[in-house]
Structure formats: structure tokens, C-alpha cells
Amino acid sequence: MNNAGYRLPPLIAGILIKRYKRFLADVQLIETGRIVTAHCPNSGSMKGCAEQGSQVFLSESDNPKRKLKYTWELVKTSGTMIGINTQVPNKLVKQAIENGLIKELSGYDKIKAEIKTSEHTRLDLLLEKNTGAKCYVEIKNCTLVENNIAMFPDAVTTRGQKHLTELEDLVAQGHRGVIFYLIQRMDAKIFQPADMIDKTYAEKLKRAARNGVEIITRDTIIDTKMISIGKPIPVNVF
């Protein structure tokens, strides 16, 4: 990480053969033609992001303790780069807030990660002012875009539903609650819940928004060197 964004390690280009068992992907390296198995750091369905024959980019680790030395980082499809590593959004958003790049979340004095808010729930960030004011932020990685419409989730998520309920409860207690959708691609023009995939999540998001939970979106600027915070994307929730 640096002030400009998330700096990617050196990447190796390949062609996706298949993704399977959620965390594995077979890739043919373009330069050598060799087929390797890479770790897929994304447990979601990756709808629209894991099509056979897509160009992908892998990082390579020299850690001898790793079972798989390659990690799938990016895919190029539908004319855009897509960041598929779900570890990136939390790091990128936290850094952007610290650097004052998210105006909706500026003015806080402290920021903490991985905050336990109830017995069975943790949220990604807690922002605090010296006055005691608190803002809870849950960050979601969005990679599903169809017809320039970014949508979340890409699979049914009971965990995501629980996060919305938790944020709604925190707002009712007098705190700020924010759901932050980071769109790890560059072709979205609007954001909306994927009600055709998870109708319950969509209904909970609409209810949370009516009850004061704030929705923040940003797309990203991606190349083979860097993933950076981009612009806000209009939200269609109601």
C-alpha cells in the first residue's frame, strides 16, 4: 500500500482454463504455455469474472511454505480490468479514509479495524471523533456488473444480511452506520442490490437505507501496477 493505492506485485499473464473448489484456478501462462494451479482469493460466485478463456494476471510467491505459489489477482473481461482479490477492498478503503480521500468519512480522529459490535458480529471499521461520536463501516467487494449496472451480492449471503441488520441497530442507538461498496472494476455507471440473486439482502438493504444506514460507493482505477480508489457511483436502492 502507498498513498496512491494498492500497489500490485509483479504480475504474470495467463489464460483462465477453469476455476473450481472456490479457491483454485487452472491457468495457462501466456509466455511459456505451462499450466499452473493458482490460489483464488475470492470465495464468492465470481459471476461474470471467471469465464473460461479470459485473460488473467497472477502474482508469484517465493515462500517455500505455500502450497500454491501463484495467486490470481486480476481478470480482464468485457473490456475492463477486474480486481478479484477480496483482501484488497478493506486495505484500500481504510487507507483512503486515513488519507482524506473519502469526503463522506472525513473528520474522524481515530480508525480501528475488525470491531466486534455484538456477540456474533464484527464490522470492518470503526471511526471515532474525540467527542465520542462513532461511525461503523462495513466494506463489501463488488465485482458483478451487467449492462453497466454494478450489483451486490453475486450469491446469497446470510452473513451480509446480518451486517445490514447490525448497522441498522447501531444507527438506532445513535451512531452512524455505513455500508461501503467498493466496485473493483471500471465499467459501472450505477449501483443497485442484486435482488434477482438475493431478494432478502435487497429488501434488507432498502430497509436499512430507509432507517438511516448510509450507502457509499466508489469504483476503482485498475492496471497491472496499481488499484486505486475511483469515483462515486450513483445508487438506485428504492
Secondary structure, 3 states (H helix, E strand, C coil): CECCEEECCCEEEEEEEEEECCCEEEEEECCCCCEEEEECCCCCCCCCCCCCCCEEEEEECCCCCCCCCEEEEEEEECCEEEECCCCHHHHHHHHHHHCCCCHHHCCCCEEEEEEEEECCEEEEEEEECCCCCEEEEEEEEECEEECCEEEECCCCCHHHHHHHHHHHHHHHCCCEEEEEEEECECCCCEEEECCCCCHHHHHHHHHHHHCCCEEEEEEEEECCCEEEECCCCCECCC
